[in-house]
Amino acid sequence: MARGVLPEDGPARIGSVRLPPGSRHYTEMDNQVAVWVTEQPLAEAGQLWLGLSDLHGETGLAPVLLVDALWNADLGSAAPPYFGFGSAADAGLADQLSAENVLAAQWPRGADDFRVLQADISPFGGEFPGLARAGDSPFSRQELAGAVGSVPPSHLGVVSAGRSADVPPVVGWSVFGSDGFGPEARSLEVATVLRSWEARFGARLLRIGSDATLQVLVERPPRSLDAACRVAAEHWAFADECAGLGLRDVESIAATIVNAPIWTFWWD
């Protein structure tokens, strides 16, 4: 199979990884081929994801775990899987964006916003504190395998993308609104932040879906509460709620990401 080419419908082999039957899926708004996805959720999806992620440089295919729409659970095989793919965007446009600017735009603006949200953004003030320093203490491959081994059964997809951070715009996945822009613009902003986390923390996109949840696997997380607090400010600006616990204040978020291999985000 040529590098970066999605498998045909049916069973697949990507590098040394064999996958059960799957099929290509398309974006809903512009009918662009987005991803090849297994027909059924896989109990071993996390381990397969890690193996495919290790091969990404060779295959040009970025793996991602995908969660089907909740309403499909009652319909069974009567409804095709729905993962929230909307309108694809050119991931290369993320080159024109800055992660710091994207995050700073979500920080409280002006005195009124700051007073309302001061408790949420403490110990920081009314100006975005800037990007946190890069992590420098990596998990072992065994530790990362243990982390992804605990994820629940999921559909496993592969996307033709140069880096895992670019998967959201390639598949047209977006969650939070923006004045004057379509969903593809927000997918580029998501990719911009993920690219920065990839460079600084070894973060790889792990999971997206129709439930507005995104997860990344992090190779070099913050190892102290002080370092985590700076990273938590970025999390606060990135998503509506964090850590899979509905957290919406910097200090609580920070406590959950010290030495944490998986970061979780949700948008309302």
Buried (B, 14 or more C-beta within 10 A) or exposed (E): BEEEEBBEEEEBEBBEBEBEEBBBBBBBBBEBBBBBBBBEBBEEBBBBBBBBBBBBEEBBBBBBBBBBBEEBEEEEEEEEBBBBBBBBBEBEBBEEBEBBEBBBEBBBEEEEEBEEBEEBBEEBEBEBBEBBEEBEEBBEEEEBBEBBEEBEBBBBBBBBBBBBBBBBBBBBBBBBEEEEEEBBBBBBBBBBBBBBBBEBBBBBBBBBBBBBBBBBBBBBBBEEEEBBBBBBBBBBBBBBBBBBEEBBBBBBBBBBBBEBBBBBBBBE
